[in-house]
Amino acid sequence: MSNRIILLSLTIIFSGAMASQNADSTVQKIADQTIMTLNMNDGSDLTGRIVTENDSIYVVDLTTGFQANIPKSSVLQVSEFQGRMVGGKIYDPDPNRSRYLWSVSAFPVGKEEAYCSDFCLVFPSYNFGLSDQISAQIGAFYFPGLSLKNMPFYAGAKMSLPTVGPFTTAGGIQYFTIPGFFDENNRFGMGFLFTTGTVGDQFDHLSVSLGWGFVQFDGETEIMDRPIIILAGNKRISSSIALVTENWIIPDSEVGQIPISLAIRFIGKSIAVDLGGIMALSMLDDGFVLPFPVINFAYHR
């Protein structure tokens, strides 16, 4: 029954030419229809198709429907547009596409890419790409009044395999260390070994993860015999809004104890904000009608 509930929630949410050159070396005709992003010196961006260029200007068919002559001296960088055009509207990439609410997708952060995030206002972290396929994360849990020596720290790493069609797979580890949690002379640690499969693109995707939790204390390590199953998904419903869900199936847990979460993700060019909640069905039996709030922030540099 638990699988039906979670799969039902997921089902509801998820219902060219080659370039040619002019013989004149000072003018280049772009025959393909690739949409480009022009990053301007003043910090703004222009998006469109470069029709013609010479030594001093770009002639660009902008996505707004106008054609503009852009001086090259005012352009900082030109790159292929990473978003999507839908009905004439620009859908910017999700700055937090490598993560759902807590669990990860199989998408890598990307080489020389990075973003800062804050989970539920108490877990700031820095996420960065070491290469095209390897990502890492460092962070800490902060609570008012907590001393630095007792602060829990976090580190994680993920390796993504090259995408094949709509499929991407990854594996990695998440690890927390809590100094002086039980004993001032021993460091308590716990973590999560996981493998993740993601189907879809950076706008609409579903992931299934298997994770084995482990605990370290007093020089000994214990690991779960059976994995936790995580079902997560992201559905872009407009140029600036996506629906995100993440659901954990813990071995031997009762149906009412399975945490189910849903959030609205507000997406900007460099910022993503999640507003949602998490709850278990057993909370309704205990008189709780409102979920625990989930508030996340991510800033992509």
N, C-alpha and C positions, 0 to 999 in steps of 0.2 A: 504493500500500500504506500510506503514511503516513496518508493521509486515512482509510482504513478503520480503522486502529488507533485513531486519535483519536476518530472518530465512534463506534466500538464502545465506547470507554470512556465517552463521553457517554451513549450509549444505556443502558448498564448503570446509570448513576447516575440517569437521569431516566425511568425506566420510565413595615316598609315601608309601611307605610301612612303617609299624611301626618299631620303633627302637628295636634292639635285643642286648643282652649282652653276651660276652664270659664268660665261667665259670671261667676263670682266672681273679681274681679281679684286677690285675694290667694292664690288656689290655681290652679296650672297643671297640667293633665293632659297627660302626654306619651303620645300615641297610637302613635307609631312605636316600633320596637324597636331603635333604635340603641344600641349599647353605648357607655357613656361612661367616661372615666377621671377620677376625682376626686383631684387632688393635694392632700394634706393639709399642714397647717402643720408637722407634725412630720417631714415628709420621706417619709412612706409614701404609697402609692397604693391606692385602692379602685377596683374595676372592676365595672360592672353597669349595669342599666337604671333610669333615673330614672322612677319610677311617678308620684310626686306631689311637688310642692314648694310651700311657702308662704314667707312673709317670713323665717322663721327656720330651717327644716329642709328637707333633701332626704329623701324616702322612696325607698330604692334596693333593687331586687332584685339582690343581689350574685351574681357568677358562682359563688360557693361554695355557693349554694342557700339562703342566708338573706336575710331582709329586714331592713334597718337604717334607723334614723332618724339622719341625719347633720346635726349643727348646722352651719349655713352659716358660722358664725364660725370653725369649725375647718377650712374648706376654702379652700385658696389659689387653686385654678384648676380649672375643669371644661372638658374638651375631649373630642372624639370619639376613641374608642379606635382606635389605629392598627394594632393587631395583628390576630390571628385567633383564633377559638374553634374548637377541633377536639376532639370527644369530651369536651367539658366542660373541656378544658385551655386555658390562655391561651398563645398563641404571640406573644411580644413581637416587634416589628420588629427586623430585623437592624441593629445600629448601623453596620455596615460594608457596607451594601447597594449603595453606589455603586462598590464595588471588589471585585475577586476577590482573587487573591494579590498581583499587581502591576498587571495591566491593569484598566481601568475598565469598568463597565457604562454603559449610556446613562442610567441614573437620575441625576437631579441630587441634590446634597446637600440642597438646600432652603433657602429664604430664612430667615435668622437661625438656621440650624442649623450645627453645627460638630462636628468630632471630631478627636482626636489619634490618630495611629497610629505604629507602629514596625515597619518591615519587617526581618525577620531580625536584629533587635537592633542594627543599625548605621545605620538610616535613619529617624530620627524626623521626623515631618512634621505639619503642621497643615492640615486640610482644612475649608473653609468655603463657605457659600453666599452669593454676592453678590446673588442674586435668586432667584426661583422656578426659573429655568431656567439660571442661570450659576453655576458652581462654580469654585473656585480651590484651589491647594495650594502650600505652600512647605515646604522641608525641607532637610536637609543629611545627608551621609554622615559618620559618625564612626568613626574607628578609633583605638585607644589609641596615643598618641604622636604623632598627626597634629596639626601646628600649625594654628592658625586660618587663616593666610594661604594654606595649601595645601589647605584643606578644600573638597571638592566641594559646591556648593550646587545646589538644585533648585527649579524653579517650574513650575507647570502651570495650565492653564485648560481648562474644558470648557463647551460650550453645548449644552443638551439641548432638543430640540423637544418641544412638547406631546404627551403620550401619545395615540395613536389606537388604541382597542381594547386589545389586548395588546402593541402595538408602540411602542417608544420609540427614537428615534435621537438621536445626538449627534456632535459633532466637537470637536476641540481640539488642544492642543499640550502636550508635555512637554519640558522643557529642562534640561540639566545644564551647569554651568560649572565648570571645574577650573583654578584659577589656577596658573600655573607648572608645568603638567604636562609640557610639552616645553621650554618656553622661559620664563624668568622675566619677559621683556618682553612676552610674548603670552599671552592667555587662550584656553585650549582649551575648546570647547563642543561639545556634541552633543545631539540632540533627536529628537523623534518627532512627526510630524504624523499624526493619526489620525481615522478616522470609525468609529462603532460603531452597530450595530443590536442591540437587545435585545428579546426576546419573552418575555412572562410577567409575573409580579407580583414584589413584593419578597421573596416567600418561595421561589418556584421560577422560575428564569429562565435563559435561554441567550443568549449574545452572540457575534456575529461582528464582529471588528474588522479593518480594513485600516490599516496604519501604514507611513509612509515615513520611514525614518531619515535623518538628515542630520548632517554634521560641519562645524564652523566652526574655522578656524585661520588666523592670519596674514591676517585680513581676507577670506578666501575661504570659500565655502560649497559643499559637495557634498551632493547628495541622491540617494537610491536611485532607480533607474529603475523597479523593481518593488516592490510592497508586501510587507511581512510580514503573514501571515494569523494571527490569534489566535482560537482557539475556546475559549470559557470557559463555565462553567455553575455554578449554585448550586441545590442540592436540599435543602429542609428535610425532615428525616426524623423530628424530634421537636420538642417545645416548646423545647429548648435546644441542639439539634445540627443542623448542616447539613453536606453534603458539597460541597466546592468543587474544581473542576478548571480548569486553565488550560494551554493547549497552543499553542506557537509554531511556525508553519511558515515557515521562512526560505527565501527564493528560492535555488534550486540546491543546497539542502542534501540530503544523503543521508538515507535513512530512519532510519538508526541515530543520526543527529545531531540529530534533532528532540527538543527538550526536552518532556517530558510531566510534569505535576505533578498531585498529588491531596492534599487536606488535609481534616481534620475541623475544622469551625468550631464552637466552643463559644460559645453566645450567652446573654448576660444582658440585663437591662433597659437597661444603658448600656455594656456591655463585650462585645467579641467577641475570641476568641483562636483563631488558626489553628495547628494542628500537623499537619505533613505533610512531603512530600518531593518532590524533582524529580530526574529522571534521564533519560538517553537510552539507547536500546537498545544502543548501542555500548559503554556502560559495562560491560554484562554480558560482552562479548567481552574486555574489558580486565581482567576479574576483579573488578569492583566489583559487589557484590550488594546493597548498601544505598544508597538515594538520598541526595542532599545534603539536609540538614534545612531545612525552612522553618518559622519561628516568627514569627508576626505578632500584634500587639496593636492594638486600637482602642478608644478610650474616647469615647463620645458625650456631650457636655455637655447 
